[in-house]
Amino acid sequence: MLHRENLASIFRENTSRESGKDVILSNITAVRTLAEMLKTSLGPRGLDKMMVSSTNDITITNDGATIVKDLEVQHPAARIVVETAKVQDSEVGDGTTTAVVLSGFLLDEAGKLLDQNIHPTTIIEGFKKALDKALAISKEIAIKINPEDRNYLREVAYTTLSSKFFSEGEELDKIIDLSIDAVLSVMDKVGDEYVIDLSNIKMVKKRGESVEDTELIKGFVLDKEVAHEGMPRRIDEAKIAVIDFPLEVQKTEISSKLSLTSPEQIKAALDEQAKYLRGIVDKIAATGANVVICQKGMDDIAQYFLAKKKIMGIKNVSRSDLEKIAKTTGATIISSEMDLDSSALGYAKVVEERTVGKDKAIFIEGVKNAKVVTILIRGATDIAMDEVERSLNDVLNSVRNVIIYPYVVAGGGAFEEELAMRLRKETLPGKEQLALEAYANALEEIAVTLAETAGLDPTEALVNLRTMHAKGLDKSGVDVMQGKLVEDMTKIKVVDSLKVKEQVLKGATEAATAILKIDDLIAAAPAKQQPQQQEGGYPGMSGMPGM
């Protein structure tokens, strides 16, 4: 049997290896460091982080998903938590900061148990059973709502946005109403279930004005402009041809050469090109189309002929935008001039090029399928508009989550404190009970962190919260905006989506247990840089026999 120290002989030279409890504690420290950095961003009074990339691009945000993505975390254990935040973002679109912070709190509590010589497997089992109990209790705590009740949707949106770029006043109210209208516009009801595809909500950023001037367009805004000066800038009762073939003479796939010996031949070749393009434009006009939206290029000659026929042309539109325009207007994407037909055209009441700030954009409004809308984001700087976009992404997801899964819980740490109190009343066999209590302690830290960001004394706030919940005030939490504890967070309209909370619990627990399972860290030696290939042979060939 090999001794532990002899195992190093099986690894490549300079391979590093750590094992045992030291590895677990090292991983816990890495995740705690990440969580400590992010926890100051939690809640309405959370602070922003400024990240400067290697190319001096600046990002200022308190959005957990954006922070962990931009940080480019290298520590392998911390990267597990980063992946958790990414999954949280893709699944429910909100709660990323909470997921990372809770992972750190769980591992912090696990570290204390390890110091008491409790085996990692016992902690892992205790955490998993605590999660199952927490999910069951969560449904009991939650309030079932009517998903069509706009008041609840407003409260969820308000809670989500209160920790974002918008803080209060008319600006916040406008963005809340805009977000709810956007989600309801793309919502379908199939039987008793709601179907919401947020990809039908497009966001276009245009610098200028202020965030208050952000507006919802019931239609599609294309970040392009009309291809030719002679084309009309507005078309009423638009019949739209959506094409993905170029309106230009295509190059041949094989190399070819055309020999011209006289000016007459040059003129004849150009005339033939013009005739070919005119033929395509005539076919488009024959369908009755007065707007052409093209995925590919549009030759100057084609633009000229379109302008003569008073047809608006837009070129070089991305494939994703082309598909959304087709869906919005009821058009069929035409892939060849042979398929040009009036039945493939889409319809919009108006297609117009408008000036937005210093830029131009194409507005397609009054469409057949109103299930596609556009949010036109305005702002003084690109940094501000980027943060508005991230905030809107969170609130749109929050509203969608509540409609699809109509349960809400009291915010401001009330949910976590009530969950912690009820978990402590549960029992598990043996030392797993300690893991259950550690899980409850970690949940309580969320409420403590909110109290800290509100400027309260964390210890005093925790004691008072425990007392209030013990008296049966299960919705009591921290009013971060006013810096005080309140008996019912729902009365001040602070509620969270249960779907987001459940995903936070699942993601944080899975990340923590995955990290606790690791007791060996083997890091391969950096790959040696290969010598440059020499002319006339391969690296190292000169040392081979016979060379």
C-alpha positions as CSV (number, residue, x, y, z in Angstrom):
1,M,0.0,0.0,0.0
2,L,1.4,3.4,-1.0
3,H,2.0,6.0,1.7
4,R,0.3,9.3,1.2
5,E,3.6,11.2,0.6
6,N,4.6,8.7,-2.1
7,L,1.5,9.5,-4.1
8,A,3.2,12.6,-5.5
9,S,5.3,10.4,-7.7
10,I,2.3,9.7,-9.9
11,F,1.8,13.3,-10.9
12,R,3.6,15.4,-13.5
13,E,6.5,17.4,-12.2
14,N,5.6,20.6,-10.4
15,T,2.0,19.5,-9.8
16,S,0.7,20.9,-6.6
17,R,-1.6,19.0,-4.2
18,E,-3.5,19.9,-1.1
19,S,-5.7,17.5,0.8
20,G,-7.8,16.9,3.9
21,K,-9.4,19.5,6.1
22,D,-7.0,22.3,4.9
23,V,-8.5,22.1,1.4
24,I,-12.1,22.5,2.7
25,L,-11.2,25.4,4.9
26,S,-9.3,27.0,2.0
27,N,-12.3,26.7,-0.2
28,I,-14.6,28.1,2.5
29,T,-12.3,31.1,2.9
30,A,-12.4,31.8,-0.9
31,V,-16.2,31.7,-1.0
32,R,-16.6,33.7,2.2
33,T,-14.3,36.4,0.6
34,L,-16.5,36.6,-2.4
35,A,-19.7,36.7,-0.3
36,E,-18.2,39.4,2.0
37,M,-17.6,41.6,-1.0
38,L,-21.1,41.1,-2.4
39,K,-23.1,41.4,0.8
40,T,-22.6,45.2,1.0
41,S,-24.6,45.3,-2.3
42,L,-27.6,43.5,-0.7
43,G,-30.9,45.4,-0.3
44,P,-32.2,48.9,-1.2
45,R,-29.3,50.6,0.6
46,G,-26.8,48.3,-1.0
47,L,-23.7,49.9,-2.4
48,D,-22.4,49.6,-6.0
49,K,-19.2,48.1,-7.2
50,M,-17.0,49.7,-9.8
51,M,-15.1,47.3,-12.1
52,V,-12.5,48.5,-14.6
53,S,-11.5,45.9,-17.3
54,S,-8.1,45.5,-18.8
55,T,-9.2,47.7,-21.7
56,N,-10.4,50.4,-19.2
57,D,-14.1,49.7,-19.8
58,I,-16.0,50.8,-16.6
59,T,-19.0,48.9,-15.1
60,I,-20.8,50.3,-12.1
61,T,-23.5,48.1,-10.7
62,N,-24.9,46.3,-7.7
63,D,-26.3,43.4,-9.7
64,G,-24.8,40.2,-8.4
65,A,-24.8,38.3,-11.7
66,T,-23.0,41.2,-13.5
67,I,-20.4,41.5,-10.8
68,V,-19.4,37.8,-10.7
69,K,-19.4,37.6,-14.5
70,D,-17.1,40.6,-14.8
71,L,-14.8,39.7,-11.9
72,E,-13.3,36.7,-13.8
73,V,-12.9,34.7,-10.6
74,Q,-10.0,32.3,-10.8
75,H,-10.3,30.3,-7.5
76,P,-12.0,26.9,-8.5
77,A,-14.2,26.8,-5.4
78,A,-15.4,30.4,-5.8
79,R,-16.1,29.7,-9.5
80,I,-18.7,27.0,-8.3
81,V,-20.5,29.8,-6.6
82,V,-20.2,32.1,-9.6
83,E,-21.9,29.3,-11.7
84,T,-24.7,29.2,-9.1
85,A,-25.2,33.0,-9.6
86,K,-25.4,32.4,-13.4
87,V,-27.9,29.6,-13.0
88,Q,-30.0,31.8,-10.7
89,D,-29.9,34.6,-13.3
90,S,-30.9,32.3,-16.2
91,E,-33.7,30.5,-14.2
92,V,-35.5,33.4,-12.4
93,G,-33.5,36.5,-13.4
94,D,-33.2,37.9,-9.9
95,G,-31.8,37.0,-6.5
96,T,-28.2,36.5,-7.7
97,T,-26.6,38.6,-4.9
98,T,-28.6,36.7,-2.3
99,A,-27.6,33.3,-3.7
100,V,-23.9,34.1,-3.5
101,V,-24.2,35.7,0.0
102,L,-26.2,32.8,1.3
103,S,-23.6,30.3,-0.1
104,G,-20.9,32.2,1.9
105,F,-23.0,32.2,5.1
106,L,-23.7,28.5,4.8
107,L,-20.0,27.7,4.4
108,D,-19.1,30.0,7.2
109,E,-21.4,28.0,9.5
110,A,-20.1,24.8,8.1
111,G,-16.5,25.9,9.0
112,K,-17.6,26.4,12.6
113,L,-18.9,22.8,12.7
114,L,-15.7,21.5,11.1
115,D,-13.8,23.1,14.0
116,Q,-16.0,21.0,16.3
117,N,-14.7,17.9,14.4
118,I,-18.0,17.2,12.8
119,H,-17.5,15.2,9.5
120,P,-18.2,17.0,6.3
121,T,-20.6,14.2,5.2
122,T,-22.7,14.8,8.3
123,I,-22.9,18.5,7.5
124,I,-23.8,17.8,3.9
125,E,-26.6,15.5,4.9
126,G,-27.9,18.0,7.5
127,F,-27.9,20.8,4.9
128,K,-29.8,18.7,2.3
129,K,-32.5,17.7,4.8
130,A,-32.7,21.3,6.1
131,L,-33.3,22.4,2.5
132,D,-36.1,19.9,2.0
133,K,-37.7,21.2,5.3
134,A,-37.1,24.8,4.3
135,L,-38.9,24.3,0.9
136,A,-41.9,22.7,2.6
137,I,-42.1,25.5,5.2
138,S,-41.7,28.2,2.5
139,K,-44.9,27.1,0.8
140,E,-46.7,27.3,4.2
141,I,-45.4,30.8,4.8
142,A,-46.2,32.1,1.3
143,I,-49.2,34.1,0.3
144,K,-51.1,32.9,-2.7
145,I,-52.2,35.7,-5.0
146,N,-54.3,36.4,-8.0
147,P,-51.7,36.8,-10.8
148,E,-53.9,39.2,-12.6
149,D,-54.0,41.5,-9.6
150,R,-52.0,44.5,-10.7
151,N,-51.4,45.7,-7.1
152,Y,-49.4,42.6,-6.2
153,L,-47.4,42.9,-9.4
154,R,-46.6,46.5,-8.5
155,E,-45.5,45.5,-5.0
156,V,-43.1,42.8,-6.4
157,A,-41.8,45.2,-9.0
158,Y,-41.3,47.9,-6.3
159,T,-39.3,45.5,-4.1
160,T,-37.1,44.4,-6.9
161,L,-36.4,47.9,-8.2
162,S,-35.9,49.4,-4.7
163,S,-32.4,48.0,-4.6
164,K,-31.6,49.0,-8.2
165,F,-30.8,52.2,-10.1
166,F,-34.2,53.7,-9.4
167,S,-34.9,54.5,-5.8
168,E,-38.1,56.5,-5.4
169,G,-40.4,59.1,-6.9
170,E,-42.2,59.4,-10.2
171,E,-39.3,57.8,-12.1
172,L,-39.7,54.6,-10.1
173,D,-43.5,54.5,-10.6
174,K,-43.1,55.0,-14.3
175,I,-40.6,52.2,-14.7
176,I,-42.8,49.9,-12.6
177,D,-45.9,50.5,-14.7
178,L,-43.8,50.3,-17.9
179,S,-42.4,46.9,-16.8
180,I,-45.8,45.4,-15.9
181,D,-47.3,46.7,-19.2
182,A,-44.5,45.1,-21.1
183,V,-44.9,41.7,-19.4
184,L,-48.7,41.7,-19.8
185,S,-48.3,42.7,-23.5
186,V,-46.4,39.5,-24.3
187,M,-48.4,37.2,-22.0
188,D,-50.6,34.4,-23.4
189,K,-53.0,32.3,-21.4
190,V,-53.2,28.6,-22.3
191,G,-56.1,27.0,-20.3
192,D,-55.3,27.9,-16.7
193,E,-51.6,28.5,-17.3
194,Y,-49.8,31.6,-18.3
195,V,-47.1,31.6,-21.0
196,I,-44.6,34.5,-21.0
197,D,-41.7,34.7,-23.4
198,L,-39.5,37.6,-22.3
199,S,-37.5,37.4,-25.5
200,N,-40.5,39.2,-27.1
201,I,-39.5,42.3,-25.1
202,K,-36.7,44.0,-26.9
203,M,-34.6,46.8,-25.3
204,V,-33.0,49.5,-27.3
205,K,-30.7,52.1,-25.7
206,K,-30.4,55.6,-27.1
207,R,-28.3,58.2,-25.3
208,G,-30.0,61.5,-24.5
209,E,-32.8,62.9,-22.3
210,S,-33.0,61.1,-18.9
211,V,-34.1,57.8,-17.5
212,E,-37.6,59.3,-16.9
213,D,-38.0,59.4,-20.7
214,T,-37.7,55.7,-21.1
215,E,-40.8,54.5,-22.9
216,L,-42.7,51.4,-24.0
217,I,-43.4,51.0,-27.7
218,K,-46.2,48.6,-28.7
219,G,-44.3,47.3,-31.6
220,F,-40.7,46.9,-32.8
221,V,-37.9,49.5,-32.8
222,L,-35.1,48.7,-35.1
223,D,-31.7,50.3,-34.4
224,K,-31.2,51.2,-38.1
225,E,-32.0,53.9,-40.5
226,V,-33.4,54.2,-44.0
227,A,-30.8,53.0,-46.6
228,H,-31.1,55.8,-49.1
229,E,-31.8,59.6,-48.9
230,G,-34.4,59.5,-51.6
231,M,-36.5,56.9,-49.8
232,P,-39.6,57.9,-47.9
233,R,-39.1,58.4,-44.1
234,R,-42.7,57.3,-43.2
235,I,-45.0,54.7,-44.7
236,D,-48.6,54.4,-43.5
237,E,-50.4,51.1,-44.0
238,A,-47.1,49.4,-44.6
239,K,-46.8,46.1,-46.4
240,I,-43.5,44.7,-45.4
241,A,-41.3,42.3,-47.4
242,V,-38.8,40.6,-45.0
243,I,-36.0,39.1,-47.1
244,D,-32.8,37.3,-46.3
245,F,-31.2,37.4,-49.8
246,P,-29.0,40.3,-50.9
247,L,-30.2,43.0,-53.2
248,E,-26.9,43.1,-54.9
249,V,-24.9,41.2,-57.5
250,Q,-23.4,38.2,-55.7
251,K,-19.8,37.2,-56.1
252,T,-19.2,33.8,-57.6
253,E,-18.0,31.0,-55.3
254,I,-15.0,30.3,-57.6
255,S,-12.5,32.9,-58.7
256,S,-13.3,34.3,-62.1
257,K,-12.0,37.1,-64.4
258,L,-13.9,39.3,-66.8
259,S,-11.9,40.7,-69.7
260,L,-13.2,44.0,-71.1
261,T,-11.5,45.6,-74.1
262,S,-13.6,48.7,-74.7
263,P,-15.7,51.3,-72.8
264,E,-18.8,50.0,-74.5
265,Q,-18.2,46.6,-72.9
266,I,-17.9,48.2,-69.5
267,K,-21.2,50.0,-70.0
268,A,-22.9,46.8,-71.2
269,A,-21.7,45.0,-68.1
270,L,-23.0,47.7,-65.8
271,D,-26.2,47.9,-67.7
272,E,-26.7,44.2,-67.2
273,Q,-26.1,44.5,-63.5
274,A,-28.6,47.3,-63.3
275,K,-31.1,45.3,-65.4
276,Y,-30.8,42.3,-63.0
277,L,-31.3,44.5,-59.9
278,R,-34.2,46.4,-61.5
279,G,-35.8,43.1,-62.2
280,I,-35.7,42.1,-58.6
281,V,-37.0,45.5,-57.4
282,D,-39.9,45.3,-60.0
283,K,-40.8,41.8,-58.6
284,I,-40.8,43.3,-55.0
285,A,-43.0,46.2,-56.2
286,A,-45.4,43.8,-58.0
287,T,-46.2,42.1,-54.7
288,G,-47.5,45.5,-53.3
289,A,-44.7,45.9,-50.8
290,N,-43.8,49.4,-49.8
291,V,-41.2,48.5,-47.1
292,V,-38.2,46.1,-47.7
293,I,-36.3,44.9,-44.6
294,C,-33.2,43.0,-45.7
295,Q,-30.8,40.8,-43.7
296,K,-28.0,41.3,-46.1
297,G,-26.5,44.1,-48.3
298,M,-28.4,46.4,-50.6
299,D,-26.6,47.7,-53.7
300,D,-26.6,51.5,-54.5
301,I,-28.4,50.7,-57.7
302,A,-31.1,48.7,-55.9
303,Q,-31.5,51.5,-53.4
304,Y,-32.0,54.0,-56.3
305,F,-34.7,51.8,-57.9
306,L,-36.5,51.3,-54.6
307,A,-36.4,55.0,-53.9
308,K,-37.9,55.7,-57.4
309,K,-40.8,53.4,-56.6
310,K,-41.2,55.1,-53.1
311,I,-40.3,51.9,-51.3
312,M,-38.5,52.2,-47.9
313,G,-35.5,50.0,-47.7
314,I,-33.5,48.9,-44.6
315,K,-30.4,46.8,-44.9
316,N,-28.0,44.7,-42.8
317,V,-30.6,43.7,-40.2
318,S,-29.4,41.0,-37.8
319,R,-31.0,37.5,-38.1
320,S,-32.6,37.7,-34.7
321,D,-34.2,41.1,-35.4
322,L,-35.3,39.8,-38.8
323,E,-37.1,36.9,-37.2
324,K,-38.8,39.1,-34.6
325,I,-39.9,41.6,-37.3
326,A,-41.4,38.7,-39.2
327,K,-43.2,37.4,-36.1
328,T,-44.4,41.0,-35.2
329,T,-45.8,41.9,-38.6
330,G,-47.0,38.5,-39.6
331,A,-44.6,38.3,-42.5
332,T,-42.9,35.2,-43.9
333,I,-39.1,35.5,-44.4
334,I,-38.4,35.3,-48.1
335,S,-35.2,33.5,-49.0
336,S,-35.2,33.9,-52.7
337,E,-36.5,36.3,-55.4
338,M,-38.5,33.3,-56.8
339,D,-40.5,33.2,-53.5
340,L,-41.7,36.8,-53.7
341,D,-45.4,36.8,-53.2
342,S,-48.0,39.2,-51.7
343,S,-49.1,36.4,-49.3
344,A,-45.6,36.6,-47.6
345,L,-45.9,40.3,-46.7
346,G,-46.3,41.5,-43.2
347,Y,-48.4,44.5,-42.1
348,A,-47.9,47.5,-39.8
349,K,-50.0,50.6,-39.5
350,V,-46.9,52.8,-39.7
351,V,-43.2,52.3,-40.3
352,E,-41.3,55.5,-39.6
353,E,-37.7,56.6,-39.2
354,R,-37.5,58.9,-36.2
355,T,-34.7,60.9,-34.6
356,V,-34.0,59.8,-31.0
357,G,-31.3,62.0,-29.4
358,K,-28.6,62.3,-32.0
359,D,-29.3,58.9,-33.6
360,K,-32.1,57.5,-35.8
361,A,-34.2,54.4,-35.4
362,I,-37.0,52.7,-37.3
363,F,-40.3,52.4,-35.5
364,I,-42.7,49.6,-36.6
365,E,-46.1,50.2,-34.9
366,G,-49.7,49.1,-35.2
367,V,-48.6,45.5,-35.9
368,K,-50.7,42.3,-36.4
369,N,-49.0,40.5,-33.5
370,A,-48.9,42.9,-30.5
371,K,-47.1,40.2,-28.5
372,V,-43.8,41.9,-29.3
373,V,-42.9,45.2,-27.6
374,T,-39.8,47.4,-27.3
375,I,-38.5,49.3,-24.3
376,L,-36.7,52.4,-25.5
377,I,-34.1,53.2,-22.8
378,R,-32.9,56.8,-22.5
379,G,-30.1,58.1,-20.3
380,A,-27.4,60.7,-20.1
381,T,-24.5,58.1,-20.2
382,D,-23.9,54.6,-21.4
383,I,-23.1,53.5,-17.8
384,A,-26.5,54.7,-16.6
385,M,-28.3,53.1,-19.5
386,D,-26.5,49.7,-19.0
387,E,-27.6,49.8,-15.3
388,V,-31.2,50.6,-16.3
389,E,-31.2,47.6,-18.7
390,R,-29.9,45.3,-16.0
391,S,-32.6,46.6,-13.6
392,L,-35.3,46.2,-16.1
393,N,-34.2,42.6,-16.8
394,D,-34.5,41.8,-13.1
395,V,-38.0,43.4,-12.7
396,L,-39.4,41.9,-15.9
397,N,-38.3,38.4,-14.6
398,S,-39.8,39.1,-11.1
399,V,-43.2,40.1,-12.6
400,R,-43.1,37.0,-14.9
401,N,-42.2,34.7,-12.0
402,V,-45.2,35.9,-9.9
403,I,-47.6,35.5,-12.8
404,I,-46.4,32.0,-13.6
405,Y,-46.0,30.9,-9.9
406,P,-48.5,33.1,-8.0
407,Y,-46.9,33.0,-4.5
408,V,-45.2,35.9,-2.6
409,V,-43.5,36.2,0.7
410,A,-42.8,39.2,3.0
411,G,-39.5,40.9,2.1
412,G,-37.0,42.8,4.3
413,G,-35.6,39.6,5.8
414,A,-39.0,38.6,7.2
415,F,-39.1,35.4,5.2
416,E,-35.6,34.3,6.1
417,E,-36.2,35.0,9.9
418,E,-39.5,33.1,10.0
419,L,-37.9,30.2,8.1
420,A,-35.0,30.1,10.5
421,M,-37.3,30.1,13.5
422,R,-39.4,27.3,12.2
423,L,-36.4,25.2,11.2
424,R,-35.1,25.4,14.7
425,K,-38.3,23.7,15.9
426,E,-37.6,20.7,13.5
427,T,-35.4,17.8,14.5
428,L,-32.9,15.6,12.7
429,P,-31.0,12.5,14.0
430,G,-27.6,12.9,15.8
431,K,-25.2,15.6,14.8
432,E,-27.2,16.5,11.7
433,Q,-29.3,18.5,14.1
434,L,-26.3,20.9,14.5
435,A,-26.2,21.3,10.7
436,L,-29.9,22.1,10.7
437,E,-29.3,24.8,13.3
438,A,-26.3,26.1,11.3
439,Y,-28.6,26.3,8.2
440,A,-31.0,28.4,10.3
441,N,-28.2,30.7,11.5
442,A,-27.1,31.2,7.9
443,L,-30.6,32.3,6.8
444,E,-30.8,34.8,9.7
445,E,-27.6,36.4,8.4
446,I,-29.6,37.7,5.4
447,A,-31.8,39.7,7.8
448,V,-28.8,40.9,9.8
449,T,-27.0,42.1,6.6
450,L,-30.1,44.1,5.6
451,A,-30.2,45.6,9.1
452,E,-26.5,46.6,8.7
453,T,-27.1,48.3,5.3
454,A,-30.0,50.2,6.9
455,G,-27.6,51.6,9.6
456,L,-29.1,49.5,12.5
457,D,-27.1,47.8,15.2
458,P,-27.1,44.2,13.8
459,T,-27.1,42.4,17.2
460,E,-30.0,44.5,18.5
461,A,-32.0,44.1,15.3
462,L,-31.6,40.3,15.4
463,V,-32.8,40.1,19.0
464,N,-35.8,42.3,18.3
465,L,-36.6,40.4,15.1
466,R,-36.5,37.0,16.9
467,T,-38.8,38.4,19.6
468,M,-41.3,39.7,17.1
469,H,-41.4,36.4,15.2
470,A,-41.7,34.5,18.5
471,K,-44.8,36.5,19.2
472,G,-46.3,35.3,15.9
473,L,-45.5,38.4,13.8
474,D,-44.3,36.2,10.9
475,K,-44.2,39.1,8.4
476,S,-42.0,41.4,10.6
477,G,-38.7,42.5,9.0
478,V,-36.4,45.4,8.3
479,D,-37.7,48.5,6.6
480,V,-34.3,49.4,5.0
481,M,-35.5,52.7,3.5
482,Q,-36.7,54.0,6.9
483,G,-34.0,52.3,9.0
484,K,-36.4,50.5,11.4
485,L,-38.1,47.2,12.1
486,V,-41.8,46.9,11.1
487,E,-44.4,44.3,12.2
488,D,-45.8,43.6,8.7
489,M,-43.6,44.1,5.6
490,T,-46.6,43.5,3.3
491,K,-48.3,46.7,4.6
492,I,-45.4,48.8,3.3
493,K,-45.6,46.8,0.0
494,V,-42.3,44.9,0.4
495,V,-42.9,41.4,-1.0
496,D,-40.7,39.0,-2.9
497,S,-41.5,36.2,-5.4
498,L,-41.5,32.7,-3.7
499,K,-40.0,31.3,-6.9
500,V,-36.9,33.5,-6.6
501,K,-36.5,32.6,-2.9
502,E,-36.8,28.8,-3.6
503,Q,-34.2,29.0,-6.3
504,V,-31.9,31.0,-3.9
505,L,-32.2,28.2,-1.3
506,K,-31.7,25.4,-3.8
507,G,-28.7,27.1,-5.6
508,A,-26.9,28.2,-2.4
509,T,-27.3,24.8,-0.7
510,E,-26.1,22.9,-3.8
511,A,-23.1,25.1,-4.1
512,A,-22.2,24.8,-0.4
513,T,-22.6,21.0,-0.3
514,A,-20.6,20.7,-3.6
515,I,-17.7,22.6,-2.0
516,L,-17.8,20.7,1.3
517,K,-17.4,17.4,-0.6
518,I,-14.0,18.5,-1.9
519,D,-11.1,17.2,0.2
520,D,-8.4,17.1,-2.4
521,L,-7.1,19.9,-4.7
522,I,-4.7,18.8,-7.4
523,A,-3.4,21.6,-9.6
524,A,-1.6,20.6,-12.8
525,A,1.7,22.3,-13.6
526,P,1.4,25.2,-16.1
527,A,1.9,23.9,-19.7
528,K,5.3,24.5,-21.0
529,Q,5.5,27.0,-23.9
530,Q,6.2,25.1,-27.1
531,P,9.2,26.3,-29.1
532,Q,8.5,28.1,-32.3
533,Q,8.4,25.9,-35.4
534,Q,11.6,26.4,-37.5
535,E,11.5,26.7,-41.2
536,G,11.8,23.4,-43.0
537,G,10.9,21.1,-40.0
538,Y,9.1,20.6,-36.7
539,P,10.2,21.5,-33.2
540,G,12.9,19.2,-31.9
541,M,13.4,17.6,-35.3
542,S,17.1,18.5,-35.4
543,G,17.8,16.2,-32.4
544,M,16.2,13.2,-34.0
545,P,18.4,10.3,-35.3
546,G,19.4,10.7,-38.9
547,M,18.8,14.5,-39.0
